[in-house]
Amino acid sequence: MPWLETSPMTERQRFVEDAGRGLFSMTELCARYGISRKTGYKWCDRYEAEGRAGLVERSHAPEHCPHKISDRVAQAICEARRAHPSWGPRKLLGWLAPREPTLPLPAASPAGDLLPAPAS
């Protein structure tokens, strides 16, 4: 007998259909599918709101990062590095601070992540 293989999407669809039939409590149904009740309710709510498209796996990546260096700041740091290729991030930020007082400069570590290795 061949093994039965299903996709996560198919399992979610079956779960939602079984939940709609009302034959089992949410606790029993979630135990049968090996998921938490929180996940079970989430899938049912998404299916009700969006249909089958609501069951698609979603990205866990944040939509935005509040600490991200803005393009303007990154450009200023890179331009300073081109002018002074042997300087490190701390020295570049110290040099930029009085010249660009309105620019929200990051800490040395994230600024250093932007920079290519110094020219030898």
N, C-alpha and C positions, 0 to 999 in steps of 0.2 A: 504494500500500500504506500503510495507516495505521501510525502510530508505535506501538510497543509500550510501554506505561507500566506500571510495577509499583510497589508501595509498598515502603518499607523492611522492613515486617513480612513481606511475601511473599518478598523476597530473603533475609531471615534464615531463613525456613522452608525455602526451597530449599537454602540453604547447609547447614543442619543435616541435611536429607535426603540431600544429596550426600555429606556427611561420613560418614553412617551406612552408605552403600553401600560405602565403602572403595575406590572406583575410583581415587582420587587421594590423594597424600600431603597432609598438612595444608598444607605449604608451597605445593604446586601449586594446591590448592583456594583458598587465601587469595589467591594471585596472580590466579586467574581472577575472583574476586569483588572484587578491589581493596581488600582489608582486610589488616590486620596479623595475624600468627599469634596474637598475644596476644588480639586481638578474636575470632578464630576459635575459640580454645579457650574463651574466656569464653562465647560463644554456645552452644557445645556443652555446657559444664558447666551453664549455666542451663537449657537445654532438658531435659537429663537430670534435673535437680533439680525443675523447676517445670512442665515441659511447655511448651506454646505461650505461656503467660502469662509465662514467663521471658524471652521474646524482645522484650517490649514495652520501648520506650525509657524509661529511668529518669531521674529528675531528677538533675542534677549539683550541686544546691544542698546545702550542708551540713545535716545533720539538726539540729544545734544550734550555737550560737556561744558559746564559753566567755567571751567578753568582753562579752556582751550585758548591758545595764543592767537590773537586776531591776525589777519593777513597783514594789516598795516604795521603791527609790532614786529612780526616775523620779517617783513621786508626791511625794516629799519635795522634790525639785528644783523641780517645777512649783508646789507650794504656796509655796515660798520665793519663786519668781518672782512669784506673785500678790501676796504681801505686799510685794515690792520690785520693781515692774515696770520700773524703769529700770536695774537692776543687770544686769551681764553674768554669764556663767557662772563666771569665776574668782572674782568677788566673792561670788556666791551659794555656791559651794563653800567658800570661806573662812569664810563666815558659818555654814554648816551643820555644818562639821567639829567645832567644840566643842559644838554643841547635840545632835548625833547621833554620838557617838564610836564606836558599834558599827556604823554604816552604812558599807559599803564604797563610798566615793565614787569616781566615775570621774575621768578627766582632764577638763580644761576643754573640749576639743574635742568629745568625745562628749556632754558635758552641754549644750553649746551647740546641738548638733543637735536636742536635745529641745525646746528653747525656741522659742516663737513670737517674731517680731520685737518689739522693745520698743515700747511705746506712745509715740507722739510727742507 
